[in-house]
Amino acid sequence: MRAASFEVKNIKTPTPAVAKAWADHLGCSVAELRIAMRAVGPSVERVRAYLGALRGTAAEQ
């Protein structure tokens, strides 16, 4: 029996440490992460696309 695999689709930042971990994972600052989440919502895909557009690069997959 295989272990269930799933992909996180929404970012949740209940604590500053979790926000920092997400920011590090996405290659941005916590402030940029929060701005992106306010602009496009908590979807990982949308936040990546938003951050990529700010930097003028394609979103990482």
Helices and strands as residue ranges (DSSP letters): H 16-26, H 30-40, H 44-55
